[in-house]
Amino acid sequence: MAKLRDLLTPAIDRVWRSAMQDHGFQRAGRRDFTRVCGGILHEFNFQISASGSRDFCVNVAAFSIAGNDMPVLQPGFRLAAPNGADVWLPSASTDDAEKSAKTMLQLAIDQALPFFAENNSYQQHARYLRGQRWGSEHHRWFQIGVAETGSAEKARATEALKTAISYYIADGRAWCALCIERAEALISAIESDRHNELLEQWCNKNSRIHRLH
């Protein structure tokens, strides 16, 4: 079967670009959009179906730049229909791509912007994360520790990081050792009042990973 043309990217340019700029977002990569608010990255991620149909969905995420040294989309969600089902829309024709881009933009305004408003700073992000439950609780507690550190809540940050370490130890897989090392480094920085410096270093290091350069 012949490969279908990419008609979605130009439709996103026509429909999304101006609206996203109005909300402070910039293009990241071919189709996605990001902005940074108080150390937290807000992202719209366009995902094309692997089936070859050119159907697509939009993933939404908000996470700390300093706390994530690889691409992530958590915490976040996929733009959804009123019944809660993930929305996948067609883009195989110019007309479909245009209509679908407009539908997704309205969903983004209705669903994503309120979510981003709950994650506009380290303090808000820490509060949001504390209300979550993840399959990987060690990662959630580490992210809470980073956010509390950025909020200058040293005691709460240390407690969260120690909780993360206990989960990593219990998990026991080889990669957990590096995660423990990062958590311990942040605890040490908090104790020596170098936490802002370390967060800045991590943020600068991770910016390219998250397409901010």
Secondary structure, 3 states (H helix, E strand, C coil): CCCCCCCHHHHHHHHCHHHHHHCCCEEECCCEEEEEECCEEEEEEEEECCCCCCCEEEEEEEEECCCCCCCCCCCEEECECCCCCECCECCCCHHHHHHHHHHHHHHHHHHHHHHHHCCCCHHHHHHHHHCCCCCCHHHHHHHHHHHHHHCCCHHHHHHHHHHHHHHHHHHCCCCHHHHHHHHHHHHHHHHCCCHHHHHHHHHHHHHCCCCCC
